[in-house]
Every structure is written in C-alpha cells, then in structure tokens.
C-alpha cells in the first residue's frame, strides 16, 4: 500500500504564523509531502487539496505561505459548484479564490464549454480569458463554436461577453462580430431566424424576439412576413407561480388574400385557489372556420372538425366533488356556429357515500344551459341517485355487483320546441357476476386466466321521442359499452331494457423469473348481448332492433415476443353472416429503434351509411445510431384516395440535428383538395432551430 500523508492546516497554524483562516480549512492528501524550513510545502503524486466546496487535484503542488498561493502543474483539475476547470498549470490564491490557469477548459453548468490559452479567475463566479473558443457541443468534436480574442464570464449576472468574435460551423467561419453577448441562462434576446415556403403562404421569414423580465414569466414575439399573405404577428406569454401556471398564444394578421383581419388565440390556465378550489381554462378560438386550414403546420390541426374553449372551477372532497364549467365550440366545417352546441354554463356534482361494508349510495346531478340559437336551446336539470352493493366471496374469485337507481329530467325555457317545459323519470337496475379462474405452471413461468362475466339489465323508461335532445346519440355496440346498461351518449335518453350480456376473457402470460419480466402472450375476448324486450324509446335516434341478439364481439391479440404484436377486433353479424366492423394491425419493433406498423379498418356499408376501408402504414428505420428515416401512409380504398402521406429523413448529433419531411394531407370535407409541401428543421444545441413548412 502506498504511503498517504494528510496535513491539516489547522495543525500547521501552530508553527506557521503566516497561516490564514482560509488555509486553516484546507486538507491536503498526497503520495509524498515535504515542508522546508521556510514553511513552503511541496506535494507530489496523486495530490488532492480540499477547501470548503472546492477540490483541486494535480500531480505536483507547491504552497507559498508568504504569497498565500498554490502552484499546481500536470493534469490540474479544479472542481466547484460553479464550474469544472482542467488546465496544464494553475496559480491560485488561497484567500480570495483568484488565480490564473494555462491551457484551460471550463465546463459550465448545462453543458457549456470554454477553452482559453490563458484564463484568469477573478473570484468564485467571474472568469476572464484570452484566445478562447466556446461551444455547447462536446468539446472534442464541436459542430459549431465561437472563437474570440477575449471573453468575460460573469456567472452571477448570467452573461458571457466576447470581443472579436468569429462564429464557425464545421470549422468554417460564417459570421464575424466585434462584440457578442451570450446568455448563460434564460435571458432576453433575438432567437434564430425562421425561413419557410408553402403553397398557401408563399415564402415567409420570421425573426423571433425572446423577453424574460423575471424568473416567473417570459414571452416570445415573432413578426413573420409572408409574400402571399402579408405581416403576421405572433405573441406567446408564459407565467408560473406558486399557485399555478398560464400559457397564452395570439397570432393575428390583415390577410392580403381574404382582405380580412384574422386571428387565432390559444391558452391554458391552471390555478390552485383557496378553500381547495381548482380553476382551469383551455382556450382555442379563431376568427373564421378556415384559419387553421390556411395556417396550421400539421395535418391534425388542418383536418380538425371542432375546436373547443372550456373554463372550469372545481372542488374535490373525500366523498365527491362539484364542478362549474362553460364550454364553447367552433365548427371548422360550417361558416356559422349558430347550430353548434354550447354549454353556458354547466354545474355538475358526483357524490359517493358509504352506507354499510362496501355498499355505497351515489348521487350524480347536472344542471346545464344549452345555447344553440338556430336549433334547440334551453335548460336541463338531470338527477341520478343510485345504490351500489358489491361483494366478493371465495377470496375474490367470484365477484357480484348490484346497482339500482332512477333518472329524473327537468327541461324549461325551451326554444324551438313544442313545449316550454318537460319532465320525465326512468328506473334502472342491474346485476353482474364475474368468476376469475387461473392456472400457473409448476415453474411459475406461465399463467393462464379465464374470466366469464354475466350481466342482466332491467330498465323501465318512458317513451322519449317527444322529449328535448341536446347532446344524446346512440353508440354502436363495443367491448367498452357491452357491460353498460345505457348505450345512449349524453344524458337526454335512457334505454328501456330486459337485456342479458355475456363476456368471456382469456389471457396467457409469460414471466421470466430471472429478470422479473412479464408480458402478455395472448388475449381473446368474446362478448354478446340479448335484449328480450327489443324496444326503442326514440326511433329517430335508435331504431327498434330487428332481433333480440346483437352482434358477436371479438377482440384478439397475439404477442409471441415483446417486439412483435398482432391484433384484430370486430363485430360479426350472425343473421347477415358478415363482419359489420373489422380492424386488424401488426407491429414489429427492434431494440435499435426500427419499427413497422400495418393497420386495416373496415366498416360494412350495410352497417353504416358510408362504407369505410382504410389502410395505414407506418415505418421507422435507424441507421448508424444517428440517422433515421420515417414514412407513413393512409389510404381510403372506398374513395380511392390517399388521406395522408409523409416521408422524412434526419440526422441526430449530440450537438445538432437535421430533419427533412415531405407531406401530403387531404383537407377535411373534400376528396381532391390536398395540401402538400415539405418541412425542414436544422437545430444547434444552445442556438435553437431553423425550420419551416
């Protein structure tokens, strides 16, 4: 074992009258330590000097007690919370943290690197250097860097000021400035410019301006010139506090094509108020229904049917909660919103009170004002008290659940309806039983489970064909609503039922006990329902069933490995002997990031007004760890039309990234009007992105 000496300056102070309070807090460890008659200390080998929150490591160290300086040579490393500095040689003062380092590399927080031929340390947070380079890339292979003759770094102020600056990309100078101020943390300034081109907007140029007046909020203002449309102004505000956060974005312009002032505003607010109240606002509003078709940069926005603005004030307690909200929708297909349903406002609450053991009494209520000037408008009060009694004998292998309740409607101040007020009531009960069976292999690798469920629904509801209908429709039978009593969406309708529903679930799972990994190999769910009553409460929404039994539901998935999955689901019409609805998909994933996804959706024309046949493909490939290529395609074989197609390629480097994407998107409501173009993004770490559409 090599010798190790530890000299504490506190002990040295008894014999060295020149020892300082700062040096008295330092510990020195080395393979070899020598002190001469003048008190000068020399250390060699693996030298480590620790003082307060700083650690100095080197191969050779000499301490001069008269000058109160430490001289270090050979692989000098200085670690502190402010920065990590490496150098070939260093001279450091032991009292005021000043000093000088040769051939130094400074690693600042958040991945910023500065190299200097000569670096002066003015104090703990200020540095000054000559013949420097700066980058936020790995210092050994920077894609970009800033070279300068001099730099001043003030970490407390968050500034880096350079003189005689030359900006280089790939080692090639592309820009020169006699003065450059670079923020080391969030700071106001000009961001990277944006250049784009598209068929609808022409060539566009934008120069964003970032403003950060305080730690709690900031903003980005982006003026954008478009050769076809004119000037667009875009402002985004962000704020965060101890009680919540807000984000708002407003874009507006005087459109040269439409000769109208157009705008789009979006925003979110989340606030935690006193008394346990929570406020949330989600705003999304445009000046006209064609704004997103003209200015949206992705297919999801361009093909949206509705956009929604909603505000809510909620309270949640141990047994339930209440919410007051308002919602306004904007139809992006119709030029007018006079027929669009609005909630102005809605008050709803849900309470669940324990009675005995696991039995609970629930009380759900809702009071809503529906505003729709050209169609039905008015107030609706909806009340639904119901009792739930679950119990699970045999250790939970068998589960029973009984439910019973009533529905009470009250409508008033109705407009465009034969009656100004309407009242109705309905009763509903259900009984559900499930059995959970499983078998585990002797080596505990395999598990097979079977869970049959049987449910009976009994509902005594009046004829509702003359009642108001604000928000109800009839949902097609799916696995999600098979074990629900009421298949009407919304709250204006309740089915009249004498219905049996059955569901059989199968699952096969494998577990690797060595690595504790588990995945589901196979699932198979089969369901069906029988309605003995076969009655319709409103033939306009749900026609009277022609037979008592419904379609057979099937949901199947097979995943022999975690990287490969096949799935299929659908509804089989036993009477017509055809698949009313069928979906199939296949997905393959590779540990290197490759994946292939194929999908098929089919709805028979005998089941809906218009047949649906969609084929979708999604492919991603990764090359040499940094290159990637992606493609997607969605084709409607009924319309013989490509609904959406994209292809892209890109490169991702630790310091920069590049991506190019071509796209074609069919506009909603049309069969031949498509948007097409390309998007590109070039980004540099620490400098932002340049991109467009």
C-alpha positions in Angstrom: 0.0 0.0 0.0 1.5 3.4 -1.0 2.1 5.9 1.8 -0.6 8.6 2.3 0.0 11.8 4.3 -2.7 14.2 5.4 -1.5 17.6 6.6 -4.2 19.7 8.2 -3.5 23.5 8.1 -5.1 23.8 11.5 -2.0 21.9 12.9 0.3 23.9 10.7 -1.0 27.1 12.2 0.7 26.3 15.5 4.1 26.5 13.8 3.4 28.8 10.9 2.5 32.3 11.9 1.6 33.1 8.2 -1.2 30.6 8.1 -4.6 32.2 7.2 -8.1 31.3 8.2 -8.8 30.2 4.7 -5.8 27.9 4.6 -6.7 26.6 8.0 -9.8 25.0 6.4 -7.9 23.0 3.8 -6.9 19.4 3.8 -4.1 18.1 1.7 -3.6 14.5 0.6 -0.7 13.2 -1.5 1.7 10.3 -2.1 4.6 12.5 -0.8 4.6 15.8 1.1 7.7 17.9 2.1 7.9 21.1 4.1 11.1 23.1 4.2 12.4 25.5 6.9 10.6 28.5 5.4 7.2 26.8 5.7 6.8 26.1 1.9 5.0 22.8 1.3 5.6 20.6 -1.8 3.3 17.7 -2.6 3.8 15.1 -5.4 1.9 12.1 -6.8 -1.9 11.8 -6.5 -2.4 15.2 -4.9 -5.8 16.3 -3.7 -6.4 19.6 -1.9 -9.9 20.2 -0.4 -11.1 23.6 0.7 -14.7 24.4 1.5 -16.7 23.3 -1.6 -13.7 23.2 -3.9 -11.5 20.2 -4.8 -8.1 20.6 -6.5 -6.4 17.5 -8.0 -3.0 17.6 -9.7 0.4 15.7 -10.0 2.6 18.4 -8.4 1.6 21.1 -5.9 3.6 23.8 -4.1 2.2 26.1 -1.4 3.9 29.5 -0.8 2.8 30.8 2.7 4.2 34.3 2.1 2.3 34.9 -1.1 -0.7 32.7 0.1 -0.7 31.0 -3.3 -0.9 27.4 -4.5 1.1 26.4 -7.7 -0.1 23.3 -9.5 1.3 21.5 -12.6 0.3 18.4 -14.6 -3.3 17.5 -15.2 -4.8 20.2 -13.0 -8.5 19.7 -12.2 -10.5 22.2 -10.1 -14.0 21.1 -9.2 -16.5 23.6 -7.7 -20.3 24.1 -7.9 -19.8 27.0 -10.3 -17.6 25.1 -12.9 -15.2 22.3 -13.5 -11.9 23.5 -14.8 -9.0 21.5 -16.3 -5.6 23.0 -17.1 -1.9 22.2 -17.6 -0.8 24.6 -14.9 -2.5 26.9 -12.3 -1.7 29.6 -9.8 -4.5 30.0 -7.2 -4.8 32.4 -4.3 -5.9 30.7 -1.1 -7.8 33.6 0.3 -9.8 35.4 -2.4 -10.3 32.5 -4.9 -8.5 34.4 -7.7 -5.8 32.9 -9.9 -4.6 32.1 -13.3 -4.7 28.9 -15.4 -2.9 27.9 -18.6 -4.5 26.0 -21.5 -7.7 25.7 -19.5 -11.0 24.1 -20.4 -14.0 25.3 -18.4 -17.2 23.1 -18.2 -20.0 25.4 -17.1 -23.4 24.1 -15.9 -25.9 22.8 -18.6 -23.2 21.6 -21.0 -21.4 24.8 -21.9 -17.6 24.6 -22.6 -15.0 27.4 -22.8 -11.4 26.9 -23.8 -8.7 29.5 -23.2 -5.0 29.7 -23.7 -4.8 31.8 -20.6 -7.6 32.0 -18.1 -7.9 34.4 -15.1 -10.1 33.6 -12.2 -11.2 36.9 -10.7 -13.4 35.3 -8.0 -15.7 32.4 -7.5 -18.2 33.4 -10.3 -16.1 35.6 -12.6 -13.6 34.5 -15.3 -11.6 36.3 -17.9 -9.7 34.6 -20.8 -7.7 35.2 -23.9 -7.6 33.3 -27.2 -10.8 31.4 -26.4 -13.4 29.2 -28.0 -16.9 28.5 -26.8 -19.5 25.8 -27.7 -22.3 23.8 -26.2 -21.2 20.7 -28.2 -18.9 18.0 -26.9 -15.5 19.9 -26.8 -13.6 17.3 -28.7 -15.9 17.4 -31.8 -17.9 20.6 -31.9 -20.3 21.1 -34.8 -20.3 24.8 -34.1 -18.1 27.1 -31.9 -17.5 30.7 -31.2 -13.9 31.9 -31.4 -12.8 35.1 -29.8 -9.7 37.0 -28.8 -11.1 37.8 -25.3 -14.0 36.7 -23.1 -15.5 37.9 -19.8 -17.7 35.4 -17.9 -20.0 36.5 -15.0 -22.0 33.6 -13.8 -23.8 35.6 -11.1 -25.1 38.0 -13.8 -25.6 35.2 -16.3 -23.5 36.9 -19.0 -20.7 35.9 -21.3 -19.2 38.9 -23.3 -16.7 38.2 -26.1 -14.6 40.5 -28.2 -13.5 40.0 -31.8 -16.0 37.0 -32.2 -16.0 34.6 -35.2 -18.8 32.1 -35.5 -17.8 28.8 -37.1 -19.9 25.9 -38.5 -18.0 22.7 -39.1 -14.7 24.7 -38.7 -15.8 27.2 -41.4 -16.2 30.9 -40.3 -19.7 32.1 -41.3 -20.1 35.2 -39.2 -18.0 37.9 -37.5 -18.8 40.5 -34.9 -16.6 42.8 -32.9 -18.9 42.3 -29.9 -21.1 39.4 -28.8 -23.1 38.9 -25.7 -24.2 35.3 -25.0 -26.6 34.5 -22.1 -25.5 31.7 -19.7 -29.1 31.3 -18.5 -32.5 32.4 -19.6 -32.1 35.9 -21.0 -33.9 38.3 -23.3 -32.6 38.5 -26.9 -33.0 37.6 -30.5 -33.6 33.9 -31.4 -32.6 32.1 -34.6 -34.5 33.3 -37.7 -37.1 31.1 -39.4 -37.4 30.7 -43.2 -40.2 28.7 -44.8 -42.1 28.3 -48.0 -45.6 26.8 -48.8 -48.3 26.9 -51.5 -50.7 28.8 -49.2 -48.4 31.3 -47.6 -45.6 31.8 -50.1 -42.1 32.5 -48.8 -42.0 33.5 -45.2 -39.3 35.0 -43.0 -39.5 35.4 -39.2 -37.2 36.7 -36.5 -38.3 35.8 -33.0 -37.6 38.0 -30.1 -37.4 36.4 -26.6 -38.2 38.5 -23.5 -37.5 37.3 -19.9 -38.1 40.2 -17.5 -38.3 37.9 -14.4 -37.9 34.4 -13.2 -41.7 33.9 -13.1 -42.7 34.8 -16.7 -41.3 35.2 -20.2 -42.6 35.9 -23.7 -41.7 35.4 -27.4 -42.7 37.8 -30.1 -42.4 36.6 -33.7 -43.1 39.0 -36.5 -43.4 37.0 -39.8 -43.5 38.3 -43.3 -45.3 36.1 -45.9 -45.1 37.1 -49.5 -48.7 36.0 -50.3 -50.4 36.9 -47.0 -48.6 39.9 -45.6 -47.4 40.5 -42.0 -48.4 38.1 -39.2 -47.7 38.9 -35.6 -47.3 36.0 -33.1 -47.0 36.6 -29.3 -46.6 33.8 -26.7 -46.7 34.5 -23.0 -45.7 32.1 -20.2 -46.1 32.5 -16.5 -45.6 30.3 -13.5 -46.2 30.9 -9.8 -46.7 29.0 -6.6 -50.4 28.7 -7.2 -50.4 27.8 -10.9 -49.2 28.4 -14.5 -50.5 30.1 -17.6 -49.6 30.0 -21.3 -51.2 32.2 -24.0 -50.5 32.5 -27.7 -52.1 35.0 -30.0 -51.5 35.3 -33.8 -53.1 37.9 -36.0 -52.8 39.5 -39.4 -54.5 41.5 -42.1 -54.8 38.8 -44.8 -54.0 40.1 -48.3 -55.8 37.1 -49.9 -59.1 37.3 -48.0 -58.9 41.0 -47.3 -59.9 40.4 -43.7 -58.4 40.7 -40.2 -57.8 37.2 -39.0 -56.6 35.8 -35.7 -56.1 32.6 -33.6 -55.8 32.6 -29.8 -55.0 29.6 -27.6 -54.2 29.4 -24.0 -54.2 27.3 -20.8 -54.5 28.4 -17.2 -54.3 26.2 -14.1 -54.7 27.8 -10.7 -54.9 26.3 -7.2 -57.3 28.7 -5.3 -58.1 29.0 -1.6 -60.6 26.6 0.0 -59.4 23.7 -2.2 -60.8 25.2 -5.4 -59.1 24.5 -8.7 -59.5 26.7 -11.8 -58.7 25.6 -15.3 -59.1 27.4 -18.6 -58.4 25.9 -22.1 -59.0 28.5 -24.8 -58.9 27.8 -28.6 -60.7 30.3 -30.8 -60.2 31.6 -34.4 -61.6 34.5 -36.3 -63.0 32.2 -39.1 -63.5 28.5 -39.8 -60.8 28.4 -42.5 -57.9 29.8 -40.4 -56.4 26.5 -39.4 -56.7 25.2 -43.0 -54.6 28.1 -44.1 -52.0 28.4 -41.4 -51.8 25.1 -39.5 -48.5 23.4 -39.9 -49.6 19.8 -39.2 -52.4 17.6 -40.5 -54.1 17.2 -37.2 -54.9 20.9 -36.9 -55.8 21.3 -40.6 -58.3 18.4 -40.6 -60.0 19.2 -37.2 -63.8 19.4 -37.2 -64.2 21.4 -34.0 -62.1 23.4 -31.7 -63.2 23.9 -28.1 -62.7 26.5 -25.4 -63.6 25.5 -21.8 -63.4 27.0 -18.3 -64.0 25.1 -15.1 -64.0 25.8 -11.4 -63.9 22.6 -9.3 -63.7 21.3 -5.8 -62.9 17.7 -4.6 -63.6 16.3 -1.2 -63.3 12.9 0.4 -66.8 11.7 -0.7 -67.1 13.6 -4.0 -66.8 16.9 -5.8 -68.5 19.6 -7.8 -67.6 21.5 -11.0 -68.9 24.7 -12.6 -67.9 24.9 -16.2 -68.6 26.6 -19.5 -67.8 25.3 -23.0 -67.9 26.9 -26.4 -67.2 25.0 -29.6 -66.3 26.4 -33.0 -67.3 24.4 -36.1 -64.4 24.4 -38.7 -66.6 23.0 -41.5 -69.6 25.4 -41.3 -69.2 29.2 -41.8 -71.6 29.8 -38.9 -71.8 28.4 -35.3 -75.5 29.1 -34.9 -76.2 25.3 -34.9 -73.2 24.3 -32.8 -73.9 23.1 -29.3 -72.6 25.3 -26.4 -72.7 24.8 -22.6 -73.2 28.2 -21.0 -72.8 27.2 -18.1 -72.9 23.7 -16.5 -72.9 22.8 -12.8 -72.3 19.1 -12.0 -71.5 17.1 -8.9 -70.8 13.5 -8.0 -71.1 12.1 -4.5 -70.4 8.6 -3.2 -71.4 8.0 0.4 -70.5 4.7 2.3 -73.6 3.0 3.9 -72.5 -0.4 5.2 -69.5 -2.5 4.4 -68.7 -1.9 0.7 -72.2 -0.6 -0.2 -72.4 3.0 -1.3 -75.0 5.5 -2.2 -74.2 7.6 -5.2 -75.8 10.9 -6.2 -74.9 12.4 -9.6 -76.5 15.6 -10.8 -76.1 18.1 -13.6 -77.6 21.5 -14.4 -76.8 22.8 -17.9 -77.9 25.7 -20.1 -77.6 24.7 -23.8 -77.2 27.6 -26.2 -77.8 26.9 -29.9 -79.8 29.8 -31.5 -80.9 28.1 -34.7 -81.8 24.7 -33.1 -82.9 23.6 -29.7 -81.9 25.7 -26.7 -82.9 25.8 -23.0 -82.1 24.5 -19.5 -81.8 20.9 -18.4 -81.7 19.5 -14.8 -80.6 15.9 -14.5 -80.6 13.9 -11.3 -79.4 10.3 -10.9 -79.3 8.7 -7.4 -78.3 5.1 -7.4 -77.2 2.4 -4.9 -74.2 0.1 -5.5 -73.7 -3.2 -3.5 -70.5 -5.2 -4.4 -69.4 -8.3 -2.6 -66.7 -10.9 -3.4 -66.9 -14.3 -1.7 -64.3 -17.1 -2.0 -61.4 -14.6 -1.6 -62.3 -12.6 -4.6 -62.5 -15.5 -7.0 -66.2 -14.6 -7.5 -67.5 -11.0 -7.7 -71.1 -9.8 -7.6 -72.3 -6.2 -8.1 -75.8 -5.0 -7.7 -76.9 -1.5 -8.8 -80.3 0.3 -8.8 -81.3 3.9 -9.3 -83.5 6.4 -11.0 -83.1 9.1 -13.6 -85.0 12.4 -13.3 -85.1 15.0 -16.1 -86.5 18.6 -16.0 -86.4 20.9 -19.0 -87.5 24.5 -19.1 -87.2 27.7 -21.0 -87.1 25.7 -24.2 -86.8 27.5 -27.5 -87.8 25.9 -30.9 -89.6 23.1 -29.0 -93.4 22.4 -28.9 -93.4 22.7 -25.1 -91.6 25.3 -22.9 -91.0 22.7 -20.1 -90.8 18.9 -19.9 -90.4 16.4 -17.1 -89.7 12.7 -17.1 -88.4 9.8 -14.9 -86.9 6.4 -15.5 -85.8 3.5 -13.3 -82.8 1.1 -14.0 -81.2 -1.8 -12.1 -78.5 -4.3 -12.9 -76.9 -7.4 -11.6 -73.4 -8.5 -12.6 -71.4 -11.6 -11.7 -67.8 -12.5 -12.6 -65.6 -15.5 -11.9 -61.8 -15.4 -12.1 -60.1 -18.7 -12.8 -56.3 -19.1 -13.3 -53.7 -21.8 -13.6 -49.9 -21.3 -13.1 -47.3 -23.7 -14.3 -45.1 -25.5 -11.9 -42.0 -23.5 -12.9 -44.1 -20.3 -12.4 -43.3 -19.1 -15.9 -46.8 -19.4 -17.4 -50.1 -18.1 -16.3 -53.5 -18.7 -18.0 -56.6 -16.9 -16.8 -60.3 -17.2 -17.8 -62.9 -14.6 -16.5 -66.5 -15.1 -17.6 -68.9 -12.3 -16.8 -72.7 -12.3 -17.0 -74.8 -9.1 -16.5 -78.6 -8.5 -16.5 -80.0 -5.0 -17.0 -83.6 -4.1 -16.2 -84.7 -0.5 -17.1 -88.2 0.9 -17.1 -88.0 4.1 -19.2 -90.9 6.0 -20.8 -91.2 6.9 -24.4 -88.8 9.7 -25.1 -89.4 10.5 -28.7 -91.0 13.9 -27.8 -88.5 14.9 -25.2 -85.8 17.5 -25.9 -82.5 16.2 -27.1 -79.5 18.4 -26.5 -76.5 16.0 -26.6 -77.6 12.4 -26.9 -76.8 9.9 -29.6 -76.8 6.1 -29.8 -73.5 4.4 -29.6 -72.6 1.2 -31.6 -72.0 -1.9 -29.5 -68.4 -2.2 -28.5 -66.4 -4.0 -25.8 -66.3 -0.8 -23.8 -70.1 -0.5 -23.5 -71.1 -4.2 -23.6 -71.3 -4.3 -19.8 -73.1 -0.9 -19.5 -76.8 -0.6 -19.0 -77.4 2.5 -21.2 -75.8 2.8 -24.6 -77.0 6.3 -25.2 -74.3 9.0 -25.2 -75.2 12.2 -23.4 -77.8 12.5 -20.7 -81.1 13.0 -22.6 -82.0 9.4 -23.3 -82.1 6.1 -21.3 -82.9 2.7 -22.8 -85.8 0.5 -21.9 -84.2 -2.9 -21.3 -84.6 -6.5 -20.4 -81.1 -7.4 -21.5 -78.5 -10.2 -20.8 -74.9 -9.5 -21.6 -72.0 -12.0 -21.5 -68.3 -11.6 -21.8 -65.5 -14.2 -21.8 -61.9 -13.0 -21.3 -58.9 -15.2 -21.8 -55.3 -14.3 -21.2 -52.0 -16.1 -21.4 -48.9 -14.6 -19.8 -45.2 -15.5 -19.5 -42.9 -14.3 -16.8 -39.1 -14.6 -16.9 -38.4 -15.1 -13.2 -34.7 -14.4 -13.6 -35.2 -10.9 -14.8 -38.7 -10.5 -13.4 -40.0 -9.5 -16.9 -43.6 -10.3 -17.7 -45.6 -9.9 -20.9 -49.0 -11.0 -22.2 -48.6 -13.6 -24.9 -52.3 -13.8 -26.0 -55.7 -12.3 -25.1 -59.0 -13.3 -26.5 -62.3 -11.6 -25.5 -65.7 -12.7 -26.8 -68.9 -10.9 -26.0 -72.6 -10.8 -26.9 -75.9 -9.4 -25.7 -79.6 -10.4 -25.8 -82.4 -7.9 -25.3 -85.6 -9.7 -24.5 -87.7 -6.5 -24.7 -86.5 -5.3 -28.0 -87.9 -1.8 -27.6 -86.9 1.7 -28.7 -87.6 4.8 -26.7 -86.8 7.1 -29.7 -86.8 5.6 -33.1 -85.2 8.7 -34.6 -82.0 8.0 -32.7 -82.1 4.2 -32.2 -84.4 2.2 -34.5 -86.3 -0.8 -33.0 -84.0 -3.8 -33.1 -85.0 -6.4 -35.7 -83.8 -9.3 -33.5 -83.2 -9.8 -29.8 -79.5 -10.8 -30.0 -76.7 -8.4 -31.0 -73.5 -8.8 -33.0 -70.8 -11.0 -31.6 -67.8 -9.0 -30.4 -64.3 -10.4 -30.8 -61.0 -8.9 -29.6 -57.8 -10.8 -30.1 -54.1 -10.1 -29.7 -51.0 -12.2 -30.1 -47.5 -11.2 -28.9 -45.1 -14.1 -29.0 -42.3 -11.7 -28.2 -42.4 -8.2 -26.6 -41.3 -6.8 -30.0 -44.0 -8.4 -32.2 -47.7 -7.9 -31.8 -50.7 -8.9 -34.0 -54.2 -7.7 -33.1 -57.7 -7.9 -34.5 -61.2 -7.0 -33.3 -64.6 -6.7 -34.8 -68.3 -7.4 -34.8 -69.8 -10.3 -36.6 -73.4 -10.1 -37.8 -74.8 -13.6 -37.2 -78.0 -13.0 -39.1 -76.4 -11.4 -42.1 -73.3 -13.6 -41.8 -70.8 -10.7 -42.4 -68.3 -8.7 -40.5 -70.0 -5.4 -39.8 -66.8 -3.9 -38.3 -63.3 -5.3 -38.5 -59.9 -3.9 -37.6 -56.5 -5.6 -37.8 -53.0 -4.4 -37.0 -49.4 -5.7 -36.9 -46.5 -4.0 -35.2 -42.8 -5.0 -35.1 -40.2 -3.2 -33.0 -36.5 -3.6 -32.9 -34.2 -2.7 -30.0 -32.3 -0.3 -32.3 -35.4 1.8 -32.8 -36.7 0.3 -36.1 -40.4 -0.4 -36.3 -43.1 -1.4 -38.8 -46.8 -0.9 -38.2 -49.6 -2.0 -40.5 -53.3 -1.3 -40.0 -56.6 -2.0 -41.7 -60.1 -0.6 -40.8 -63.3 -1.9 -42.3 -67.0 -1.0 -41.7 -69.5 -2.6 -44.0 -71.9 -0.4 -45.9 -74.9 -2.5 -44.6 -73.9 -1.3 -41.1 -73.4 2.4 -41.8 -74.4 4.9 -44.4 -70.9 5.0 -46.0 -68.5 2.1 -46.1 -65.1 2.6 -44.5 -62.0 0.9 -45.8 -58.7 2.4 -44.6 -55.2 1.0 -44.9 -52.4 2.6 -42.9 -48.6 2.0 -42.9 -46.0 3.5 -40.5 -42.3 2.7 -40.9 -39.3 3.9 -39.0 -35.7 2.9 -39.5 -32.5 3.9 -37.6 -29.0 3.7 -39.2 -25.6 4.0 -37.6 -27.2 5.2 -34.4 -27.8 8.8 -35.6 -29.5 8.5 -39.0 -33.3 7.9 -39.1 -35.9 7.6 -41.8 -39.7 7.5 -41.3 -42.7 7.2 -43.5 -46.5 6.9 -43.1 -49.4 6.4 -45.5 -53.2 6.3 -45.0 -55.3 5.2 -48.0 -59.1 5.1 -48.3 -59.8 2.2 -50.7 -63.5 3.1 -50.8 -62.8 6.6 -52.1 -59.6 5.5 -53.9 -57.9 8.4 -52.2 -54.7 9.0 -50.1 -55.8 10.7 -47.0 -52.3 11.4 -45.6 -48.7 10.6 -46.5 -45.4 11.7 -45.1 -41.8 10.7 -45.6 -38.9 12.1 -43.7 -35.2 11.6 -43.0 -32.9 13.1 -40.4 -29.7 13.1 -38.5 -29.3 13.5 -34.7 -26.0 14.6 -33.3 -25.2 15.4 -29.6 -24.7 19.0 -30.8 -27.0 19.4 -33.8 -29.9 17.8 -35.7 -31.3 17.9 -39.2 -34.6 16.7 -40.4 -36.5 17.0 -43.8 -40.1 15.9 -44.3 -42.4 15.8 -47.3 -46.1 15.6 -46.7 -49.5 15.4 -48.5 -52.7 15.8 -46.4 -56.2 15.7 -47.8 -58.3 18.5 -46.4 -61.3 17.6 -44.3 -64.6 17.6 -46.2 -63.0 17.3 -49.7 -62.0 14.4 -51.9 -59.4 16.1 -54.0 -58.3 19.3 -52.3 -54.9 18.4 -50.7 -52.2 20.4 -49.0 -48.6 19.3 -49.8 -45.2 20.6 -49.2 -42.2 20.0 -47.0 -40.9 20.8 -43.6 -37.3 21.1 -42.5 -35.5 21.7 -39.2 -31.8 22.5 -38.6 -31.0 22.8 -34.9 -27.9 23.6 -32.9 -27.6 22.9 -29.2 -27.6 26.2 -27.4 -28.6 28.2 -30.5 -32.2 26.9 -31.3 -33.7 25.7 -34.5 -34.1 27.0 -38.1 -37.1 25.5 -39.8 -40.2 26.0 -41.8 -43.0 24.5 -43.9 
